[in-house]
Amino acid sequence: PSATGSCPPVPVLSHACPRSLSLGRRRREAAAAEEEVEETPQEKKLRLAKQYLEELRQLEEERAEEEEEEIQPADLIGDRLKEDVLEQKGRLQRLVAKDVQPPDLASIRVLRGHQLPVTCLVISPDDRFIFSASKDGSLIKCKWEVASGKRLCVVPGGRKGTEERHMGHASQVLCMAISSDGKYLATGDRNKLIMIWDTATCKRLHIFTGHRDAVSGLSFRKGTHQLYSASHDRCVKVWNVAENAYMETLFGHQDVITGLDSLSRECCVTAGGRDGTVRLWKIPEETQLVFSGHQGSIDCIQLINEEHMVSGADDGSLALWGLTKKKPLALARQAHGVQDAQGLEQPYWISAVAALRNSDLLATGSHSGSVKLWKCGEGFRKLEHLWDIPLVGFVNSVKFSASGDFLVAGIGQEHRLGRWWRVKEAKNSICIIPLKQRVTASDP
């Protein structure tokens, strides 16, 4: 089906769409590429290796000039190559947590614009923009400029059933993801739809259909336009956004999937709600590894690096995992403390987790009145609480900038997945929290 009305036609993709959707175009592109460059596989590998090394040399020379350091280019390239290898193996852990200072509360910026609770947000790879979404039917997607806090783009929502002729979502947006090149934004809603957007223009490009319940998790594979989606229908789907193509569906969870994340490997991790499991999905093999350790519903998850991840649950626990162990490497129970609910002491739910990639710094959100910063011990076998950042309301999403210079929290009066409690004094908003560090010699 195609869009009608005042908006331009938008392709709507069903999960039953054949993989050969754009086969002719791909063959033409491949033929054109072969005509342009006639080279053997060995010559291609050599060319790409030289190109990679030249890019590394230029990048590190620019960095050295900025820092006014006299370092040999060979040393810079060697260090960078070692770092890349460690990152691919999941062994890179930059030790930054010990230098993080308590933020100045006066420096926290609050951006207002959503009328109902903020449910999800992402930061562009260059740290210049924030995209956020809400339960609000009339103000669904905002694009904010980090430097000024200015609202650059708003896509209003519509009434249920108007998705085909209306530009925005017509139900609550629960999740979003941005591609590592910053080109595409994906958003998923309670009405089973995934929408793909051009980040520069905020124009909708595609609608993906196929999930049979709310879309609750989205993640682009790093370095590609491959998109993973998770849903309350208990399955994971794989899409090729650039080619507007559905690829495959994976099953395994016994309850609704509440969160999903991925990095550069062809796999993703999911949180399985009340089935009590975290799962690692190996896409090419169509297999999965099952991890268990939480006692309650697992509501949020994020990869720290290629071999470690962090998850949070409504039993108040925060867990660190290694992908080679079925049980948590470290577990912090009642991480945000306890509340008095109708005469009973109940732990504050962990509603959001974030990791500064390839480092030892974590952040967690709840409705306990603060965002907490954590340090991962050596080997990810210990969790150490660092600082509390006071924020009133449900912290439904939290993200570190790529540089680690700031943290962004999406705040709402209600939890992103339901309406169990309401914090009336909370403001539905985006909070940008600067992160200061001690000036010390950097750790290897």
C-alpha positions as CSV (number, residue, x, y, z in Angstrom):
1,P,0.0,0.0,0.0
2,S,1.1,3.6,-0.6
3,A,0.5,6.8,1.3
4,T,-2.4,9.1,0.2
5,G,-3.3,12.7,1.1
6,S,-1.1,15.7,1.4
7,C,2.1,13.8,2.3
8,P,4.4,12.2,-0.3
9,P,4.0,8.5,-1.0
10,V,5.7,6.3,1.6
11,P,6.6,2.7,1.0
12,V,5.0,0.3,3.5
13,L,7.0,-2.9,3.9
14,S,5.4,-6.1,5.1
15,H,7.5,-8.8,6.8
16,A,6.4,-11.2,4.0
17,C,8.1,-9.1,1.4
18,P,10.6,-11.2,-0.7
19,R,14.3,-10.7,-0.3
20,S,14.6,-10.1,-4.1
21,L,12.7,-6.7,-3.7
22,S,15.6,-4.8,-5.1
23,L,17.7,-7.6,-6.6
24,G,17.8,-5.9,-10.1
25,R,19.0,-2.7,-8.7
26,R,21.7,-4.4,-6.6
27,R,22.9,-6.3,-9.7
28,R,23.1,-3.1,-11.7
29,E,25.1,-1.4,-9.0
30,A,27.5,-4.4,-8.7
31,A,28.0,-4.5,-12.4
32,A,28.7,-0.8,-12.5
33,A,31.2,-1.2,-9.6
34,E,33.0,-4.0,-11.5
35,E,33.3,-1.9,-14.6
36,E,34.8,1.0,-12.6
37,V,37.4,-1.0,-10.7
38,E,38.8,-4.3,-12.1
39,E,40.8,-5.8,-9.3
40,T,41.4,-9.2,-7.8
41,P,40.2,-10.0,-4.3
42,Q,43.8,-9.8,-3.0
43,E,44.2,-6.3,-4.7
44,K,41.0,-5.2,-3.1
45,K,42.1,-6.3,0.4
46,L,45.4,-4.5,-0.1
47,R,43.7,-1.3,-1.3
48,L,41.3,-1.3,1.6
49,A,44.1,-1.9,4.1
50,K,46.1,1.0,2.8
51,Q,43.0,3.2,2.8
52,Y,42.3,2.3,6.5
53,L,45.9,2.9,7.6
54,E,46.0,6.3,5.7
55,E,42.7,7.3,7.5
56,L,44.2,6.3,10.8
57,R,47.4,8.2,10.2
58,Q,45.5,11.4,9.3
59,L,43.2,11.1,12.2
60,E,45.9,10.6,14.8
61,E,48.1,13.3,13.3
62,E,45.2,15.8,13.7
63,R,44.7,14.6,17.3
64,A,48.4,15.0,18.1
65,E,48.4,18.6,16.6
66,E,45.4,19.6,18.7
67,E,47.1,18.3,21.8
68,E,50.5,19.7,20.8
69,E,52.3,16.5,21.4
70,E,55.3,15.2,19.5
71,I,54.5,11.5,18.9
72,Q,55.7,9.5,15.9
73,P,52.9,8.6,13.4
74,A,53.9,4.9,13.6
75,D,53.3,4.9,17.3
76,L,49.9,6.5,16.9
77,I,48.8,4.1,14.2
78,G,50.2,1.1,16.2
79,D,48.3,2.2,19.4
80,R,45.1,2.7,17.4
81,L,45.4,-0.7,15.7
82,K,45.9,-2.3,19.1
83,E,42.8,-0.5,20.5
84,D,40.7,-1.6,17.5
85,V,41.8,-5.2,18.0
86,L,40.9,-5.1,21.7
87,E,37.5,-3.5,20.9
88,Q,36.7,-6.3,18.4
89,K,37.6,-8.9,21.0
90,G,35.5,-7.2,23.7
91,R,38.5,-6.6,25.9
92,L,38.8,-2.8,25.6
93,Q,38.0,-1.1,28.9
94,R,38.9,2.5,29.2
95,L,39.2,3.4,32.8
96,V,37.3,6.7,33.0
97,A,34.9,6.2,36.0
98,K,37.5,7.1,38.7
99,D,38.0,10.5,37.2
100,V,34.3,11.4,36.9
101,Q,33.3,14.3,39.2
102,P,29.8,15.0,40.7
103,P,28.1,17.2,38.2
104,D,27.2,20.8,39.0
105,L,23.4,20.7,39.4
106,A,23.1,24.3,38.1
107,S,24.7,23.2,34.8
108,I,22.0,20.6,34.1
109,R,19.8,21.8,31.1
110,V,16.1,20.9,31.0
111,L,14.5,20.9,27.5
112,R,10.7,21.0,27.5
113,G,8.5,20.2,24.5
114,H,6.8,16.8,25.1
115,Q,3.4,17.0,26.7
116,L,3.4,13.4,27.9
117,P,6.2,11.2,29.4
118,V,9.3,10.9,27.3
119,T,9.8,7.2,26.5
120,C,13.0,7.0,24.5
121,L,15.9,9.1,23.1
122,V,19.1,8.7,21.1
123,I,22.1,11.0,20.5
124,S,23.6,11.4,17.0
125,P,27.1,9.8,16.5
126,D,28.7,13.3,16.3
127,D,27.0,14.3,19.7
128,R,25.4,17.3,18.0
129,F,21.7,16.3,18.1
130,I,19.3,14.5,20.4
131,F,16.2,12.7,19.0
132,S,13.4,12.0,21.5
133,A,9.9,10.5,21.5
134,S,6.9,10.4,23.8
135,K,3.6,8.9,24.7
136,D,2.1,12.2,23.4
137,G,-0.2,11.8,20.4
138,S,0.4,15.3,19.2
139,L,4.1,15.7,19.7
140,I,5.9,12.5,18.9
141,K,9.4,13.2,17.7
142,C,11.7,16.0,18.5
143,K,15.2,16.9,17.1
144,W,17.2,19.0,19.6
145,E,20.5,20.8,19.0
146,V,22.8,19.9,22.0
147,A,24.8,23.1,22.0
148,S,21.8,25.5,22.1
149,G,19.0,23.3,23.4
150,K,17.0,24.6,20.4
151,R,14.1,22.4,19.1
152,L,14.9,21.9,15.4
153,C,12.2,19.6,14.2
154,V,8.8,18.3,15.5
155,V,6.8,15.6,13.8
156,P,3.2,15.7,15.3
157,G,1.4,12.4,15.8
158,G,-2.1,11.6,14.5
159,R,-5.1,9.6,15.4
160,K,-5.1,5.8,15.4
161,G,-5.6,4.4,11.9
162,T,-4.2,7.5,10.1
163,E,-0.6,6.2,9.7
164,E,-0.8,5.9,5.9
165,R,-1.7,9.5,5.3
166,H,-0.1,11.1,8.4
167,M,3.6,11.7,8.6
168,G,4.1,10.8,12.3
169,H,3.1,7.9,14.6
170,A,-0.5,7.5,15.7
171,S,0.3,5.7,19.0
172,Q,2.9,5.8,21.8
173,V,6.5,5.6,20.6
174,L,8.4,3.0,22.8
175,C,11.8,2.8,21.2
176,M,14.2,4.4,18.7
177,A,17.7,3.8,17.2
178,I,20.1,5.8,15.0
179,S,22.5,4.3,12.5
180,S,26.2,4.6,13.3
181,D,26.7,6.9,10.3
182,G,23.9,9.1,11.5
183,K,21.9,8.8,8.3
184,Y,18.8,6.8,9.4
185,L,16.6,7.0,12.5
186,A,14.2,4.2,13.3
187,T,11.2,4.5,15.7
188,G,8.9,1.8,17.0
189,D,5.4,2.2,18.4
190,R,2.7,0.5,20.4
191,N,0.7,0.0,17.2
192,K,3.2,-2.6,15.8
193,L,4.9,-0.2,13.3
194,I,8.5,0.7,12.7
195,M,9.1,4.0,10.9
196,I,12.4,4.9,9.2
197,W,13.4,8.6,9.0
198,D,16.0,10.7,7.3
199,T,17.8,12.3,10.2
200,A,18.8,15.4,8.3
201,T,15.4,16.4,7.0
202,C,13.1,14.5,9.5
203,K,11.2,13.1,6.5
204,R,9.7,9.6,6.8
205,L,11.2,7.2,4.3
206,H,9.6,3.8,5.0
207,I,7.1,2.0,7.2
208,F,8.0,-1.6,8.3
209,T,5.1,-3.9,9.3
210,G,5.2,-7.5,10.5
211,H,5.3,-7.5,14.3
212,R,2.1,-8.6,15.9
213,D,2.3,-6.5,19.0
214,A,4.0,-3.3,20.3
215,V,7.6,-2.7,19.0
216,S,9.7,-2.3,22.2
217,G,13.3,-2.5,21.1
218,L,15.4,-1.2,18.1
219,S,19.1,-1.2,17.3
220,F,21.2,-0.7,14.2
221,R,24.2,-3.0,13.8
222,K,27.3,-0.8,14.0
223,G,28.8,0.1,10.7
224,T,25.8,-1.1,8.7
225,H,22.2,-0.3,7.9
226,Q,21.0,-3.6,9.3
227,L,18.3,-3.0,11.8
228,Y,17.2,-5.4,14.6
229,S,13.7,-5.0,16.2
230,A,12.1,-6.6,19.2
231,S,8.5,-6.8,20.2
232,H,5.9,-7.8,22.8
233,D,5.1,-10.5,20.3
234,R,8.2,-12.3,21.7
235,C,10.2,-12.3,18.5
236,V,13.2,-10.5,17.0
237,K,13.2,-9.4,13.3
238,V,16.1,-8.3,11.1
239,W,15.7,-5.6,8.4
240,N,17.9,-4.0,5.7
241,V,17.0,-0.3,5.9
242,A,19.0,0.9,3.0
243,E,17.3,-1.7,0.7
244,N,13.9,-1.4,2.3
245,A,13.9,-5.2,2.9
246,Y,12.8,-7.7,5.5
247,M,15.3,-10.4,6.2
248,E,14.3,-12.9,8.9
249,T,12.5,-13.6,12.2
250,L,13.8,-15.3,15.4
251,F,11.8,-16.8,18.2
252,G,12.7,-17.9,21.7
253,H,11.5,-15.6,24.5
254,Q,8.5,-16.8,26.6
255,D,7.3,-13.3,27.5
256,V,7.3,-9.8,26.0
257,I,10.7,-8.5,25.0
258,T,11.3,-5.1,26.7
259,G,14.7,-4.1,25.3
260,L,17.3,-4.8,22.7
261,D,20.9,-3.7,21.8
262,S,23.7,-4.5,19.4
263,L,27.2,-3.5,18.3
264,S,29.3,-4.4,15.3
265,R,29.0,-8.2,15.4
266,E,26.1,-9.9,13.6
267,C,24.2,-10.6,16.8
268,C,22.0,-8.7,19.3
269,V,21.0,-9.0,23.0
270,T,17.5,-8.8,24.4
271,A,15.7,-8.5,27.8
272,G,12.8,-10.9,28.1
273,G,10.6,-9.3,30.7
274,R,9.0,-11.8,33.0
275,D,10.5,-14.9,31.4
276,G,13.5,-13.8,33.6
277,T,16.1,-14.3,30.8
278,V,18.6,-12.2,28.8
279,R,19.4,-13.7,25.4
280,L,22.2,-13.4,22.9
281,W,21.0,-14.0,19.3
282,K,23.5,-15.2,16.7
283,I,21.9,-14.0,13.5
284,P,23.7,-16.1,10.8
285,E,23.4,-19.4,12.8
286,E,19.8,-18.5,14.0
287,T,20.8,-19.7,17.5
288,Q,20.6,-18.1,20.9
289,L,22.3,-18.2,24.3
290,V,20.2,-17.9,27.4
291,F,21.3,-16.0,30.6
292,S,19.4,-15.8,33.9
293,G,20.0,-14.1,37.2
294,H,17.3,-11.5,37.9
295,Q,14.3,-12.3,40.0
296,G,11.9,-9.9,38.5
297,S,10.9,-8.6,35.0
298,I,14.0,-7.5,33.1
299,D,13.1,-4.1,31.6
300,C,16.3,-2.7,30.1
301,I,19.6,-3.9,28.6
302,Q,22.7,-2.4,26.9
303,L,26.0,-3.8,25.6
304,I,29.2,-2.3,27.2
305,N,31.5,-3.8,24.6
306,E,31.4,-6.9,22.4
307,E,31.7,-9.3,25.3
308,H,29.9,-7.6,28.2
309,M,26.5,-6.1,28.9
310,V,24.4,-4.6,31.7
311,S,20.7,-5.1,32.5
312,G,18.2,-3.8,35.0
313,A,15.0,-5.3,36.4
314,D,11.9,-4.4,38.4
315,D,13.2,-6.3,41.4
316,G,15.7,-3.4,41.7
317,S,18.7,-5.4,40.7
318,L,21.5,-4.3,38.3
319,A,23.5,-7.1,36.6
320,L,26.8,-7.2,34.8
321,W,27.2,-10.1,32.3
322,G,30.0,-11.7,30.3
323,L,28.8,-13.4,27.2
324,T,30.7,-16.6,28.1
325,K,29.0,-17.0,31.5
326,K,25.3,-17.9,32.0
327,K,25.1,-16.1,35.4
328,P,25.9,-12.5,36.2
329,L,29.5,-11.5,36.8
330,A,28.3,-8.9,39.3
331,L,24.8,-8.2,40.8
332,A,23.8,-5.1,42.8
333,R,20.5,-5.7,44.5
334,Q,18.1,-2.8,45.4
335,A,20.4,-0.6,43.4
336,H,18.2,2.4,43.8
337,G,17.0,1.6,47.3
338,V,13.4,0.8,48.5
339,Q,10.1,2.6,48.7
340,D,7.1,2.3,51.0
341,A,4.3,1.1,48.7
342,Q,1.0,0.7,50.6
343,G,2.8,-0.4,53.8
344,L,5.2,-2.7,52.0
345,E,8.8,-2.1,51.2
346,Q,9.4,-2.5,47.5
347,P,12.6,-1.9,45.6
348,Y,12.6,0.9,43.1
349,W,12.4,-0.5,39.6
350,I,15.4,-0.1,37.3
351,S,13.8,1.5,34.3
352,A,16.9,2.5,32.2
353,V,20.6,1.6,31.9
354,A,23.4,3.1,29.9
355,A,27.0,2.3,29.3
356,L,29.8,4.5,28.0
357,R,31.0,2.1,25.2
358,N,34.2,0.3,25.9
359,S,34.7,1.8,29.3
360,D,34.0,1.1,33.0
361,L,31.3,3.8,33.4
362,L,27.6,3.0,33.7
363,A,24.4,5.0,34.5
364,T,21.0,3.8,35.8
365,G,17.6,5.4,36.0
366,S,14.5,4.7,38.2
367,H,11.8,6.8,39.8
368,S,13.7,7.0,43.0
369,G,14.6,10.7,42.5
370,S,18.0,10.3,41.0
371,V,20.2,8.9,38.2
372,K,23.1,6.9,39.5
373,L,26.6,6.6,38.1
374,W,28.5,3.3,38.6
375,K,32.0,2.0,38.1
376,C,32.6,-1.5,36.8
377,G,35.5,-3.2,38.6
378,E,38.4,-5.0,36.8
379,G,37.1,-7.8,34.7
380,F,33.5,-6.5,35.1
381,R,33.3,-8.5,38.3
382,K,32.3,-5.7,40.7
383,L,29.8,-2.8,40.7
384,E,30.8,0.3,42.7
385,H,28.3,3.2,43.2
386,L,29.8,6.6,42.4
387,W,27.4,9.5,42.4
388,D,23.7,10.4,42.5
389,I,22.3,13.0,40.2
390,P,18.9,14.3,41.5
391,L,16.1,14.1,38.9
392,V,12.5,13.9,39.8
393,G,10.3,11.5,37.8
394,F,10.6,8.2,35.9
395,V,13.9,8.0,34.1
396,N,12.6,6.1,31.0
397,S,15.8,6.5,28.9
398,V,19.4,7.4,29.6
399,K,22.3,7.7,27.1
400,F,26.0,8.7,27.2
401,S,27.3,10.9,24.5
402,A,30.0,9.2,22.3
403,S,32.7,11.4,23.8
404,G,31.5,10.8,27.4
405,D,31.2,14.6,27.9
406,F,27.6,14.5,28.9
407,L,24.7,12.2,29.8
408,V,21.1,12.7,28.6
409,A,18.0,11.5,30.5
410,G,14.4,11.2,29.3
411,I,12.0,12.0,32.1
412,G,8.3,11.3,32.5
413,Q,5.6,11.3,35.0
414,E,4.9,7.6,34.2
415,H,6.9,4.5,33.3
416,R,7.4,4.1,29.5
417,L,5.6,0.7,29.4
418,G,2.6,1.4,31.6
419,R,0.8,3.6,34.2
420,W,1.4,1.8,37.5
421,W,2.4,5.0,39.3
422,R,2.4,8.7,38.5
423,V,4.9,11.2,39.8
424,K,2.8,14.4,39.6
425,E,5.7,16.8,40.5
426,A,7.8,15.5,37.6
427,K,8.3,17.4,34.3
428,N,8.1,15.5,31.0
429,S,11.4,16.6,29.7
430,I,14.9,16.0,28.3
431,C,17.8,16.6,30.8
432,I,21.4,17.2,29.5
433,I,23.9,16.5,32.3
434,P,27.5,17.6,31.7
435,L,30.1,15.2,33.0
436,K,33.3,16.7,34.4
437,Q,36.5,14.7,34.8
438,R,39.7,15.2,36.8
439,V,42.6,16.2,34.7
440,T,45.0,13.3,35.1
441,A,47.3,11.2,32.9
442,S,45.1,8.9,30.9
443,D,45.1,5.2,31.6
444,P,46.2,2.7,29.0
